Amino acid sequence: MKKKILFVLNQMGAGGIAKSLSNLLFHLEKYKDEYDVDLFLLRKDGCYIKDIPTYVNVIESKGILKLFGSSQKDTKKFG
């Protein structure tokens, strides 16, 4: 039986957390037969989004949750 792992992050923007998560996901790839890995992003953008391995199931938030991962400038665009 596969174990399930869920990571939650606001976005994969430039920063230490996103880069560290990207590296961790890269190293977990050799255990993809043992783990189901999901990544829940409040906003599906950022410079490290392209580094997410294909075995990871990326889930993007919808509706009001997108606002929590946005800057004040971006929230004004939503109205």
Beta strands, then each sheet from edge to edge (+ up, - down):
strand 1: 3-9
strand 2: 35-41
strand 3: 57-60
sheet 1: 1+ 2+ 3+
end
